[in-house]
Amino acid sequence: MLRHDGPPEVDHQGDGGVRVQGRLRWIRPDRETVALTERRVLTHRPSPPTPTPSTSTPR
């Protein structure tokens, strides 16, 4: 079983990126014993703009 240990923290970064972090508890089948506490961090960075193809015709 997997339980979140509180709500995730969301950090909006100045470059348009977003970082989400949180803690998870992996619970054994007895539903009481914590087997593992895990900290996860997910980061999103925006891709740089893709150059648009030129609409002019080559000579």
N, CA, C and O of each residue as an XYZ file, in Angstrom:
236
protein
N       0.847     -1.161      0.000
C       0.000      0.000      0.000
C       0.897      1.229      0.000
O       1.989      1.216      0.569
N       0.437      2.263     -0.628
C       1.202      3.501     -0.753
C       0.355      4.646     -0.209
O      -0.806      4.798     -0.590
N       0.933      5.448      0.679
C       0.213      6.593      1.251
C       1.041      7.856      1.088
O       2.259      7.848      1.269
N       0.366      8.929      0.748
C       1.032     10.231      0.696
C       1.176     10.747      2.118
O       0.259     10.630      2.931
N       2.322     11.311      2.403
C       2.588     11.873      3.721
C       2.391     13.385      3.632
O       3.363     14.141      3.647
N       1.154     13.820      3.540
C       0.830     15.233      3.390
C       0.700     15.613      1.930
O       1.040     14.827      1.046
N       0.208     16.820      1.674
C       0.045     17.269      0.289
C       1.396     17.578     -0.345
O       2.351     17.894      0.363
N       1.487     17.490     -1.671
C       2.752     17.817     -2.339
C       3.009     19.323     -2.290
O       2.081     20.127     -2.200
N       4.281     19.680     -2.350
C       4.673     21.087     -2.429
C       4.938     21.418     -3.888
O       5.656     20.693     -4.575
N       4.356     22.515     -4.359
C       4.513     22.932     -5.755
C       5.274     24.249     -5.767
O       4.894     25.202     -5.086
N       6.356     24.297     -6.547
C       7.191     25.486     -6.646
C       7.238     25.919     -8.107
O       7.777     25.211     -8.957
N       6.664     27.094     -8.391
C       6.724     27.656     -9.747
C       8.014     28.455     -9.850
O       8.232     29.396     -9.087
N       8.864     28.079    -10.794
C      10.168     28.703    -10.920
C      10.121     29.829    -11.947
O       9.249     29.843    -12.815
N      11.043     30.760    -11.853
C      11.059     31.950    -12.689
C      11.214     31.694    -14.173
O      10.800     32.524    -14.982
N      11.800     30.562    -14.558
C      12.016     30.273    -15.977
C      10.826     29.551    -16.608
O      10.925     29.071    -17.737
N       9.702     29.471    -15.891
C       8.529     28.772    -16.418
C       8.465     27.322    -15.986
O       7.492     26.626    -16.276
N       9.492     26.863    -15.297
C       9.513     25.478    -14.817
C       8.651     25.322    -13.566
O       8.287     26.293    -12.902
N       8.347     24.078    -13.277
C       7.565     23.746    -12.089
C       8.236     22.564    -11.404
O       8.647     21.609    -12.064
N       8.346     22.627    -10.086
C       8.900     21.506     -9.313
C       7.841     21.066     -8.303
O       7.295     21.883     -7.563
N       7.563     19.770     -8.286
C       6.604     19.194     -7.349
C       7.364     18.186     -6.498
O       8.069     17.329     -7.030
N       7.224     18.285     -5.187
C       7.878     17.305     -4.329
C       6.923     16.856     -3.236
O       6.061     17.611     -2.786
N       7.097     15.624     -2.826
C       6.248     15.073     -1.787
C       6.874     13.828     -1.178
O       7.869     13.303     -1.679
N       6.283     13.377     -0.110
C       6.763     12.175      0.582
C       5.698     11.094      0.495
O       4.500     11.358      0.604
N       6.166      9.882      0.298
C       5.293      8.715      0.229
C       5.731      7.703      1.271
O       6.919      7.563      1.562
N       4.766      7.008      1.823
C       5.071      5.919      2.754
C       4.585      4.613      2.143
O       3.411      4.466      1.802
N       5.503      3.675      2.013
C       5.174      2.332      1.529
C       4.829      1.492      2.749
O       5.669      1.277      3.623
N       3.593      1.020      2.803
C       3.078      0.305      3.973
C       3.031     -1.197      3.683
O       2.621     -1.617      2.600
N       3.451     -1.991      4.653
C       3.408     -3.454      4.517
C       1.953     -3.951      4.537
O       1.050     -3.213      4.930
N       1.730     -5.198      4.113
C       0.359     -5.732      4.067
C      -0.397     -5.685      5.400
O      -1.627     -5.737      5.406
N       0.317     -5.586      6.529
C      -0.395     -5.484      7.814
C      -1.053     -4.110      7.988
O      -1.766     -3.882      8.966
N      -0.812     -3.190      7.032
C      -1.385     -1.843      6.990
C      -0.941     -0.942      8.143
O      -1.564      0.087      8.401
N       0.115     -1.318      8.824
C       0.635     -0.497      9.926
C       2.125     -0.224      9.790
O       2.573      0.901     10.011
N       2.889     -1.238      9.431
C       4.338     -1.118      9.382
C       4.776     -0.368      8.131
O       4.412     -0.732      7.013
N       5.565      0.689      8.338
C       6.111      1.441      7.213
C       7.393      0.748      6.764
O       8.358      0.651      7.522
N       7.391      0.273      5.534
C       8.561     -0.409      4.997
C       9.582      0.586      4.451
O      10.789      0.356      4.525
N       9.089      1.687      3.907
C       9.983      2.636      3.260
C       9.309      3.998      3.214
O       8.110      4.099      2.954
N      10.084      5.041      3.468
C       9.620      6.408      3.264
C      10.399      6.973      2.092
O      11.629      6.947      2.081
N       9.679      7.482      1.109
C      10.310      7.931     -0.130
C       9.999      9.406     -0.354
O       8.876      9.857     -0.127
N      11.002     10.148     -0.801
C      10.819     11.550     -1.178
C      10.958     11.620     -2.691
O      11.983     11.226     -3.248
N       9.922     12.125     -3.354
C       9.944     12.243     -4.816
C       9.965     13.707     -5.210
O       9.287     14.543     -4.614
N      10.760     13.995     -6.231
C      10.811     15.337     -6.800
C      10.627     15.202     -8.299
O      11.385     14.499     -8.969
N       9.615     15.881     -8.821
C       9.347     15.903    -10.256
C       9.561     17.332    -10.736
O       9.051     18.279    -10.137
N      10.318     17.482    -11.820
C      10.624     18.806    -12.337
C      10.224     18.887    -13.798
O      10.512     17.981    -14.580
N       9.560     19.974    -14.162
C       9.203     20.235    -15.561
C       9.917     21.502    -15.994
O       9.844     22.529    -15.318
N      10.589     21.427    -17.097
C      11.230     22.596    -17.688
C      10.628     22.797    -19.070
O      10.542     21.840    -19.839
N      10.210     24.010    -19.407
C       9.659     24.234    -20.738
C      10.728     24.073    -21.810
O      11.889     24.424    -21.604
N      10.327     23.545    -22.939
C      11.241     23.409    -24.073
C      11.475     24.779    -24.688
O      10.584     25.628    -24.671
N      12.673     25.002    -25.232
C      12.888     26.286    -25.907
C      11.986     26.367    -27.143
O      11.625     25.340    -27.717
N      11.632     27.562    -27.543
C      10.765     27.688    -28.718
C      11.415     27.069    -29.949
O      12.624     27.177    -30.152
N      10.610     26.434    -30.747
C      11.089     25.827    -31.993
C      11.036     26.886    -33.086
O      10.014     27.549    -33.258
N      12.120     27.047    -33.819
C      12.081     28.045    -34.893
C      11.028     27.644    -35.931
O      10.907     26.474    -36.294
N      10.283     28.623    -36.391
C       9.276     28.328    -37.416
C       9.929     28.375    -38.782
O      10.802     29.207    -39.030
N       9.512     27.488    -39.666
C      10.119     27.502    -41.005
C       9.754     28.794    -41.737
O       8.674     29.355    -41.555
N      10.671     29.233    -42.551
C      10.454     30.467    -43.321
C       9.372     30.219    -44.367
O       9.300     29.145    -44.965
N       8.538     31.225    -44.576
C       7.477     31.081    -45.585
C       7.921     31.618    -46.936
O       7.184     31.513    -47.916
N       9.115     32.192    -47.000
C       9.591     32.697    -48.301
C      10.073     31.539    -49.156
O      10.540     30.521    -48.645
N       9.952     31.708    -50.463
C      10.377     30.656    -51.399
C      11.841     30.839    -51.739
O      12.296     31.971    -51.902
N      12.593     29.749    -51.851
C      14.016     29.879    -52.180
C      14.187     30.347    -53.614
O      13.337     30.099    -54.469
N      15.283     31.019    -53.862
C      15.563     31.536    -55.231
C      16.296     30.549    -56.045
O      16.609     30.816    -57.205
